[in-house]
Every structure is written in C-alpha cells, then in structure tokens.
Amino acid sequence: TYLLHKMDMKEYEKLKDSFTAEDFNADELVLTAKNAGCKYITLTTRHHEGFSLYDTCGLSDFDAPHSAAGRDLIREFVDACNRHGIVPFFYHTTLDWHWNGKKTPELNEEEFNTYLDYLNESVAILCRNYGKIGGLWFDGSWSKKGADWEEDALYSLIRKHQPEAMIINNTGLGARGENFKNDLLAAD
C-alpha cells in the first residue's frame, strides 16, 4: 500500500488492466471463516488507493467491474455470506489517493466538498445495492486533520438505508481527548 501511495498515478491506473482477481473465491473465503467460527466477515470495498472492488455505478471506472477482472467482487462476497449464514461487513476508506488526480490531503475546500459528495454516494451504493449488511468500518479521516468530514451526513445516509448497521470509524484522532484535557489543565 505504501508503495502505491508514492507511485505515479498514471502508472498506478494501468494496474487495473492486469487485475484479474483470478484467485478470489468468495465461497471459499466465507466457508473458511465460518469453519473457524466467525459470525461475520469484513471485506475491504475500497482502500486508500481509490480502487473499488464493487460496481461504482458510474461514479468511476476505477473499479473491479471495469478492470481485467470484470466482476463485482463485493456482490460475490455478499452472495456467499448470505448463502453460508455469515454477516457481511464492509471496510471503506474515507480518504482517497486517486480521486480526480489528487490525494485527499491535497484538495482545496471546494474540491474536498465535492469529494465528500463522491464519498457519500460511494457509501450509498454499498448500502443500497447489496442487501442487509452488518456494518461499515471507516478509516482515513486522519489524512486531512481539521477538515469537516461531515460525518453526520454520512452516518444519516447509512441509517436511511441500513438502520441496524454498526458504524465504526477509525478517525485516527484519538489524541483529541488528551489535547482537550491538556488545554483544560493549561487554562487553570
């Protein structure tokens, strides 16, 4: 992942032409987890590099259905989970190293607000198109410290389509409480 973060974007985009996912077998994955006693599985739908394993429904062609794989791997995963009685969870990054040729931390305020629309619509697709899911794991808001990630809007969107889904967000901002405590102590 770190090397891709440093890679030229045009070179990185070419990798989708060789991404076949030939070894991805959703049933095997789910049965392995089930046989190990798992009740749910979390699969990455999009990581920081911006490539989606699901059909982004026209938001982008930087996804598995538009790659050499030609498949919606999240659809296969959810279908296998449903067949085998495992609850599907999704991991989805909040940041993106690929969107419109920029990395999220490089976006100005207007671009960032447009990016948030893209992020929310991406998550809405996952919430609308794959049936009931157990929850969503998020990660990456730490990449643009001080920005308003409009999490209330994102969470409301999730609740609209997946009212029972868990929402877990690794904001990476855990020190905030400590900073607040230090500010209070300094004010005394």
Backbone as JSON, one array per atom type, in Angstrom:
{
  "sequence": "TYLLHKMDMKEYEKLKDSFTAEDFNADELVLTAKNAGCKYITLTTRHHEGFSLYDTCGLSDFDAPHSAAGRDLIREFVDACNRHGIVPFFYHTTLDWHWNGKKTPELNEEEFNTYLDYLNESVAILCRNYGKIGGLWFDGSWSKKGADWEEDALYSLIRKHQPEAMIINNTGLGARGENFKNDLLAAD",
  "N": [[0.82, -1.19, 0.0], [1.89, 1.29, 0.83], [3.85, 1.75, -1.13], [2.27, 2.1, -3.39], [1.08, 4.47, -2.75], [3.1, 6.23, -3.23], [3.51, 5.94, -5.91], [3.44, 6.96, -9.37], [0.45, 8.32, -10.56], [-0.69, 7.76, -13.09], [0.7, 5.48, -13.85], [-0.12, 3.79, -11.81], [-2.87, 3.6, -12.36], [-2.83, 1.99, -14.61], [-2.52, -0.54, -13.58], [-5.0, -1.68, -13.15], [-5.65, -2.91, -15.48], [-4.38, -5.32, -15.39], [-5.42, -6.54, -13.22], [-6.91, -9.32, -12.28], [-8.21, -10.83, -10.38], [-8.25, -13.55, -10.22], [-7.8, -15.49, -8.3], [-9.66, -15.0, -6.39], [-12.15, -16.32, -4.5], [-15.15, -16.24, -3.36], [-16.91, -17.97, -1.98], [-15.14, -19.88, -0.91], [-13.61, -18.24, 0.76], [-15.58, -17.31, 2.6], [-16.52, -19.75, 3.67], [-14.2, -20.69, 4.88], [-13.9, -18.82, 6.93], [-16.31, -19.28, 8.29], [-16.0, -21.95, 9.1], [-14.0, -21.55, 10.91], [-15.35, -20.47, 12.95], [-16.3, -17.89, 12.78], [-18.72, -15.28, 12.84], [-19.2, -13.09, 11.37], [-17.79, -11.26, 8.59], [-15.45, -8.88, 7.55], [-14.86, -7.14, 4.65], [-12.66, -5.39, 2.54], [-13.87, -2.8, 0.64], [-13.11, -0.51, -0.7], [-9.89, 0.76, -0.67], [-7.32, 3.06, 0.44], [-6.04, 3.68, -1.96], [-7.98, 4.12, -3.82], [-9.2, 2.33, -5.55], [-12.02, 0.43, -6.28], [-13.71, -2.5, -5.22], [-16.2, -3.02, -6.03], [-19.14, -2.37, -8.07], [-19.21, 0.84, -9.01], [-21.23, 2.17, -10.16], [-21.08, 4.14, -12.21], [-19.87, 6.3, -10.96], [-17.16, 6.14, -11.09], [-14.7, 4.6, -13.18], [-12.75, 3.21, -12.09], [-12.72, 0.59, -10.9], [-13.41, -2.83, -9.91], [-15.3, -4.15, -11.72], [-14.69, -2.77, -14.09], [-12.16, -3.48, -14.61], [-9.56, -5.85, -15.52], [-10.58, -8.03, -14.23], [-13.36, -7.82, -14.4], [-15.56, -8.18, -12.78], [-17.92, -7.87, -10.08], [-16.74, -7.94, -7.12], [-17.58, -7.53, -4.54], [-20.31, -8.03, -4.68], [-20.18, -10.81, -5.16], [-19.01, -11.61, -2.75], [-20.96, -10.8, -0.8], [-23.14, -12.33, -1.64], [-22.11, -14.91, -1.19], [-21.75, -14.78, 1.59], [-24.44, -14.58, 2.39], [-25.41, -17.05, 1.44], [-24.1, -18.79, 3.15], [-24.66, -18.1, 5.74], [-23.26, -16.04, 7.09], [-22.58, -12.83, 8.4], [-22.19, -10.01, 6.38], [-19.78, -7.43, 6.5], [-18.52, -4.21, 5.66], [-15.46, -2.63, 4.86], [-14.46, 0.64, 4.24], [-12.54, 3.16, 2.89], [-12.12, 6.57, 3.97], [-10.51, 8.47, 2.93], [-8.74, 9.23, -0.14], [-6.33, 8.4, -2.49], [-6.4, 8.81, -5.15], [-8.55, 10.14, -6.35], [-9.82, 12.19, -8.83], [-7.24, 12.78, -9.72], [-5.81, 13.67, -7.55], [-4.61, 13.48, -4.16], [-6.49, 13.1, -1.18], [-5.58, 14.81, 1.03], [-4.5, 16.92, -0.42], [-6.52, 18.4, -1.52], [-8.34, 21.41, -2.15], [-10.74, 23.47, -0.35], [-13.2, 23.6, -1.8], [-12.88, 21.48, -3.66], [-12.63, 19.41, -1.83], [-15.18, 19.37, -0.64], [-16.69, 18.55, -2.85], [-15.5, 16.08, -3.18], [-16.42, 14.84, -0.82], [-19.12, 14.5, -1.48], [-18.84, 12.57, -3.47], [-17.69, 10.49, -1.91], [-19.84, 10.01, -0.11], [-21.85, 9.19, -1.91], [-20.64, 6.9, -2.89], [-20.64, 5.26, -0.61], [-23.39, 5.13, -0.24], [-24.14, 3.57, -2.42], [-23.1, 1.1, -1.65], [-24.71, 0.66, 0.57], [-27.27, 0.54, -0.5], [-27.29, -1.35, -2.61], [-26.62, -3.98, -1.95], [-28.12, -5.45, -0.2], [-28.99, -6.37, 3.19], [-26.53, -5.47, 5.52], [-24.02, -6.01, 8.05], [-22.5, -3.92, 9.02], [-20.34, -1.0, 8.7], [-16.94, -0.24, 8.4], [-14.8, 2.46, 8.78], [-11.96, 4.41, 7.76], [-9.4, 6.79, 7.68], [-9.94, 9.52, 7.94], [-8.12, 10.89, 9.37], [-6.3, 11.81, 7.58], [-6.68, 14.36, 6.69], [-6.47, 16.5, 8.7], [-8.37, 18.57, 10.83], [-10.27, 19.13, 8.94], [-13.73, 19.27, 8.02], [-15.35, 16.46, 7.94], [-17.95, 15.9, 7.67], [-19.38, 13.88, 9.01], [-21.86, 13.39, 10.22], [-23.72, 13.61, 8.13], [-22.9, 11.49, 6.5], [-23.31, 9.3, 8.24], [-26.07, 9.53, 8.65], [-27.0, 8.99, 6.1], [-26.25, 6.3, 5.92], [-27.85, 5.21, 7.97], [-30.35, 5.67, 6.87], [-30.52, 3.76, 4.82], [-29.53, 1.41, 5.92], [-30.55, 0.76, 8.69], [-29.9, -0.76, 10.96], [-27.22, -1.23, 10.91], [-23.9, -1.43, 12.15], [-21.63, 1.24, 12.78], [-18.38, 1.98, 12.46], [-15.67, 3.98, 13.05], [-12.43, 4.62, 12.42], [-10.98, 7.19, 13.24], [-8.47, 8.09, 13.78], [-7.93, 10.16, 15.32], [-7.55, 10.02, 18.02], [-6.03, 11.29, 19.99], [-7.23, 13.65, 20.49], [-8.96, 13.92, 22.73], [-7.06, 13.83, 24.77], [-5.6, 16.12, 24.14], [-7.58, 18.04, 24.62], [-7.94, 17.7, 27.37], [-5.4, 18.5, 28.23], [-5.49, 21.17, 27.38], [-7.48, 22.14, 29.1], [-6.2, 21.81, 31.57], [-4.08, 23.58, 31.23], [-5.43, 25.97, 31.18], [-6.15, 26.41, 33.77]],
  "CA": [[0.0, 0.0, 0.0], [2.74, 2.47, 0.92], [4.49, 1.98, -2.43], [1.27, 2.63, -4.31], [0.87, 5.86, -2.35], [4.2, 7.01, -3.82], [3.57, 5.63, -7.33], [2.82, 7.88, -10.31], [-0.96, 7.96, -10.68], [-0.96, 7.16, -14.41], [1.24, 4.12, -13.78], [-1.0, 3.05, -10.92], [-4.13, 3.32, -13.05], [-2.62, 0.89, -15.56], [-2.58, -1.82, -12.88], [-6.34, -2.28, -13.23], [-5.69, -3.73, -16.69], [-3.83, -6.65, -15.09], [-6.08, -7.05, -12.03], [-7.87, -10.34, -12.73], [-8.87, -11.44, -9.21], [-8.46, -14.95, -10.58], [-7.76, -16.34, -7.11], [-10.73, -14.63, -5.45], [-13.26, -17.26, -4.44], [-15.94, -15.77, -2.22], [-17.42, -19.11, -1.2], [-14.02, -20.44, -0.16], [-13.3, -17.27, 1.81], [-16.64, -17.31, 3.6], [-16.54, -21.05, 4.35], [-13.02, -20.73, 5.75], [-14.26, -18.04, 8.13], [-17.4, -19.97, 9.01], [-15.42, -23.13, 9.74], [-13.18, -21.07, 12.02], [-16.25, -19.99, 13.99], [-16.67, -16.49, 12.6], [-20.13, -14.96, 12.61], [-19.22, -12.02, 10.38], [-16.53, -11.0, 7.89], [-15.3, -7.55, 6.99], [-14.06, -7.14, 3.43], [-12.35, -4.05, 2.04], [-14.57, -2.45, -0.59], [-12.19, 0.44, -1.34], [-8.84, 1.2, 0.25], [-6.84, 4.42, 0.21], [-5.59, 3.85, -3.35], [-9.11, 4.58, -4.61], [-9.75, 1.28, -6.41], [-13.18, -0.19, -5.64], [-13.98, -3.89, -5.59], [-17.63, -3.1, -6.35], [-19.59, -1.55, -9.18], [-19.46, 2.19, -8.52], [-22.44, 2.66, -10.85], [-20.81, 5.33, -12.99], [-19.09, 7.32, -10.24], [-15.77, 5.97, -11.51], [-14.43, 3.32, -13.83], [-11.61, 2.67, -11.36], [-13.33, -0.44, -10.05], [-13.21, -4.21, -10.38], [-16.05, -4.47, -12.94], [-14.06, -2.14, -15.25], [-10.77, -3.95, -14.67], [-9.43, -7.15, -16.2], [-11.42, -9.0, -13.51], [-14.69, -7.73, -15.0], [-16.52, -8.75, -11.83], [-18.23, -7.15, -8.85], [-16.28, -8.86, -6.08], [-18.39, -7.33, -3.34], [-21.54, -8.8, -4.93], [-19.86, -12.22, -4.95], [-18.78, -11.76, -1.32], [-22.24, -10.72, -0.08], [-23.93, -13.51, -2.0], [-21.54, -16.05, -0.48], [-22.11, -14.62, 3.01], [-25.86, -14.93, 2.53], [-25.56, -18.5, 1.23], [-23.48, -19.58, 4.21], [-25.07, -17.63, 7.06], [-22.27, -15.14, 7.69], [-22.99, -11.43, 8.22], [-21.17, -9.23, 5.68], [-19.42, -6.07, 6.89], [-17.68, -3.54, 4.67], [-14.48, -1.6, 5.18], [-14.37, 1.63, 3.16], [-11.7, 4.31, 3.25], [-12.7, 7.9, 3.8], [-9.58, 9.24, 2.11], [-8.5, 8.66, -1.47], [-5.08, 8.85, -3.09], [-6.56, 8.74, -6.59], [-9.72, 10.86, -6.82], [-9.59, 13.34, -9.72], [-5.82, 13.06, -9.9], [-5.21, 14.23, -6.34], [-4.79, 12.8, -2.88], [-7.41, 13.87, -0.36], [-4.98, 15.93, 1.76], [-4.12, 17.99, -1.36], [-7.71, 19.06, -2.04], [-8.77, 22.66, -1.53], [-12.04, 23.32, 0.32], [-14.25, 23.3, -2.79], [-12.64, 20.12, -4.14], [-12.91, 18.49, -0.73], [-16.64, 19.24, -0.52], [-17.11, 17.7, -3.98], [-15.04, 14.73, -2.84], [-17.32, 14.27, 0.18], [-20.3, 14.04, -2.22], [-18.41, 11.3, -4.09], [-17.57, 9.51, -0.83], [-21.17, 9.65, 0.37], [-22.56, 8.41, -2.93], [-19.99, 5.59, -2.91], [-21.15, 4.5, 0.53], [-24.8, 4.9, -0.5], [-24.22, 2.43, -3.34], [-22.89, -0.1, -0.84], [-25.85, 0.49, 1.47], [-28.5, 0.3, -1.28], [-27.25, -2.36, -3.66], [-26.12, -5.3, -1.54], [-28.97, -6.03, 0.83], [-28.67, -6.08, 4.58], [-25.15, -5.69, 5.94], [-23.86, -5.86, 9.49], [-21.93, -2.63, 9.36], [-19.27, -0.39, 7.9], [-15.72, 0.24, 9.06], [-14.18, 3.56, 8.05], [-10.59, 4.73, 8.14], [-8.73, 7.74, 6.8], [-10.23, 10.93, 8.2], [-6.88, 11.45, 9.92], [-5.45, 12.3, 6.49], [-6.94, 15.79, 6.47], [-6.77, 16.98, 10.04], [-9.04, 19.87, 10.9], [-11.33, 19.22, 7.94], [-15.06, 18.81, 8.41], [-15.66, 15.29, 7.14], [-19.42, 15.82, 7.61], [-19.72, 12.5, 9.4], [-23.3, 13.28, 10.5], [-24.4, 13.36, 6.85], [-22.55, 10.12, 6.09], [-23.99, 8.35, 9.14], [-27.51, 9.61, 8.37], [-27.2, 8.26, 4.85], [-26.17, 4.87, 6.24], [-29.04, 4.87, 8.75], [-31.5, 5.68, 5.96], [-30.56, 2.53, 4.03], [-29.11, 0.28, 6.75], [-30.8, 1.29, 10.03], [-29.34, -1.59, 12.03], [-25.78, -1.45, 10.67], [-22.91, -0.81, 13.03], [-20.75, 2.19, 12.1], [-17.13, 2.06, 13.21], [-14.81, 4.92, 12.32], [-11.08, 4.83, 12.94], [-10.66, 8.56, 12.84], [-7.07, 8.37, 13.98], [-7.85, 11.42, 16.04], [-7.7, 9.63, 19.41], [-5.33, 12.19, 20.9], [-8.01, 14.87, 20.7], [-9.38, 13.98, 24.13], [-5.88, 14.16, 25.55], [-5.31, 17.53, 23.89], [-8.6, 18.81, 25.3], [-7.59, 17.64, 28.79], [-4.21, 19.34, 28.41], [-5.93, 22.56, 27.25], [-8.17, 22.49, 30.34], [-5.19, 21.94, 32.63], [-3.29, 24.78, 30.97], [-6.27, 27.11, 31.44], [-6.29, 26.58, 35.23]],
  "C": [[0.87, 1.25, 0.0], [3.4, 2.77, -0.43], [3.51, 2.56, -3.43], [0.99, 4.09, -4.01], [1.92, 6.76, -3.01], [4.25, 6.87, -5.35], [2.91, 6.73, -8.17], [1.39, 7.41, -10.6], [-1.28, 7.29, -12.02], [-0.45, 5.72, -14.45], [0.34, 3.23, -12.91], [-2.3, 2.66, -11.62], [-4.01, 2.15, -14.02], [-2.73, -0.49, -14.89], [-3.96, -2.48, -12.97], [-6.46, -3.18, -14.47], [-5.13, -5.14, -16.47], [-4.46, -7.26, -13.83], [-7.18, -8.03, -12.45], [-8.69, -10.93, -11.58], [-9.11, -12.93, -9.43], [-8.46, -15.88, -9.38], [-8.84, -15.99, -6.09], [-11.88, -15.6, -5.58], [-14.05, -16.94, -3.19], [-16.45, -16.92, -1.37], [-16.32, -19.72, -0.34], [-13.65, -19.53, 1.02], [-14.31, -17.35, 2.94], [-16.67, -18.65, 4.36], [-15.33, -21.22, 5.26], [-13.31, -20.0, 7.05], [-15.32, -18.74, 8.96], [-16.85, -21.18, 9.76], [-14.51, -22.77, 10.9], [-14.03, -20.51, 13.16], [-16.68, -18.54, 13.86], [-18.17, -16.35, 12.34], [-20.29, -13.84, 11.6], [-17.83, -11.91, 9.75], [-16.56, -9.57, 7.39], [-14.38, -7.64, 5.78], [-13.85, -5.69, 2.98], [-13.06, -3.84, 0.71], [-13.77, -1.45, -1.42], [-11.16, 0.83, -0.28], [-8.32, 2.55, -0.22], [-6.42, 4.7, -1.24], [-6.72, 4.25, -4.28], [-9.74, 3.55, -5.51], [-10.85, 0.55, -5.66], [-13.36, -1.62, -6.13], [-15.45, -4.11, -5.95], [-17.94, -2.18, -7.53], [-19.96, -0.17, -8.63], [-20.58, 2.9, -9.3], [-22.23, 4.0, -11.55], [-20.06, 6.43, -12.26], [-17.65, 7.33, -10.72], [-15.68, 4.69, -12.33], [-13.19, 2.66, -13.21], [-12.14, 1.67, -10.34], [-13.17, -1.81, -10.7], [-14.03, -4.55, -11.62], [-15.44, -3.86, -14.21], [-12.58, -2.51, -15.38], [-10.73, -5.25, -15.47], [-10.28, -8.22, -15.51], [-12.82, -9.0, -14.1], [-15.8, -8.23, -14.09], [-16.73, -7.79, -10.66], [-17.91, -8.1, -7.7], [-17.06, -8.7, -4.79], [-19.73, -8.05, -3.49], [-21.29, -10.29, -4.65], [-19.68, -12.51, -3.46], [-20.1, -11.77, -0.55], [-23.1, -11.93, -0.39], [-23.43, -14.76, -1.28], [-21.85, -15.97, 1.02], [-23.55, -15.03, 3.24], [-26.1, -16.42, 2.37], [-25.12, -19.3, 2.45], [-23.74, -19.04, 5.61], [-24.04, -16.81, 7.81], [-22.72, -13.7, 7.42], [-21.87, -10.66, 7.5], [-21.02, -7.84, 6.3], [-18.52, -5.52, 5.8], [-16.69, -2.6, 5.34], [-14.47, -0.65, 3.98], [-13.52, 2.8, 3.65], [-12.49, 5.6, 3.15], [-11.79, 8.77, 2.95], [-9.38, 8.55, 0.76], [-7.22, 9.25, -2.05], [-5.19, 8.98, -4.6], [-7.62, 9.7, -7.13], [-9.34, 12.11, -7.61], [-8.13, 13.76, -9.81], [-5.13, 13.66, -8.69], [-5.43, 13.3, -5.16], [-5.64, 13.7, -1.99], [-6.75, 15.02, 0.4], [-4.61, 17.13, 0.88], [-5.31, 18.83, -1.82], [-7.96, 20.39, -1.35], [-10.19, 22.47, -1.0], [-13.15, 22.94, -0.66], [-14.1, 21.87, -3.32], [-12.99, 19.1, -3.06], [-14.42, 18.29, -0.54], [-17.22, 18.39, -1.65], [-16.7, 16.26, -3.73], [-15.97, 14.08, -1.83], [-18.62, 13.79, -0.46], [-20.01, 12.69, -2.86], [-18.31, 10.19, -3.04], [-18.95, 9.05, -0.36], [-21.94, 8.83, -0.65], [-21.95, 7.01, -3.05], [-20.53, 4.69, -1.81], [-22.64, 4.2, 0.33], [-24.99, 3.7, -1.43], [-24.06, 1.13, -2.55], [-24.1, -0.39, 0.06], [-27.13, 0.12, 0.73], [-28.46, -0.99, -2.09], [-26.88, -3.77, -3.23], [-26.94, -5.96, -0.44], [-28.46, -5.67, 2.21], [-27.21, -6.43, 4.88], [-25.07, -5.47, 7.45], [-23.3, -4.51, 9.89], [-20.86, -2.19, 8.41], [-18.15, 0.08, 8.81], [-15.14, 1.33, 8.19], [-12.8, 3.86, 8.61], [-10.08, 5.79, 7.17], [-8.98, 9.2, 7.08], [-9.04, 11.65, 8.81], [-6.01, 12.09, 8.85], [-5.61, 13.8, 6.23], [-7.42, 16.37, 7.8], [-7.39, 18.37, 9.98], [-10.15, 20.04, 9.88], [-12.65, 18.74, 8.53], [-15.45, 17.68, 7.46], [-17.18, 15.06, 7.03], [-19.9, 14.4, 7.93], [-21.2, 12.34, 9.7], [-24.08, 12.98, 9.23], [-24.15, 11.93, 6.38], [-23.31, 9.11, 6.94], [-25.51, 8.36, 8.92], [-27.86, 8.85, 7.09], [-27.19, 6.75, 5.1], [-27.43, 4.44, 6.96], [-30.28, 4.81, 7.88], [-31.64, 4.33, 5.26], [-30.26, 1.27, 4.85], [-29.3, 0.66, 8.23], [-30.18, 0.49, 11.17], [-27.83, -1.79, 11.92], [-24.94, -0.75, 11.74], [-22.07, 0.14, 12.18], [-19.52, 2.36, 13.0], [-16.19, 2.94, 12.42], [-13.49, 5.07, 13.06], [-10.63, 6.21, 12.47], [-9.18, 8.85, 12.95], [-6.85, 9.65, 14.76], [-7.97, 11.18, 17.55], [-7.03, 10.56, 20.39], [-6.14, 13.44, 21.19], [-8.47, 15.01, 22.14], [-8.23, 14.37, 25.03], [-5.51, 15.62, 25.37], [-6.3, 18.43, 24.62], [-8.3, 18.86, 26.8], [-6.4, 18.55, 29.08], [-4.58, 20.82, 28.31], [-6.63, 23.02, 28.52], [-7.17, 22.7, 31.48], [-4.39, 23.22, 32.47], [-4.1, 26.04, 31.3], [-6.42, 27.4, 32.93], [-5.26, 27.47, 35.8]]
}
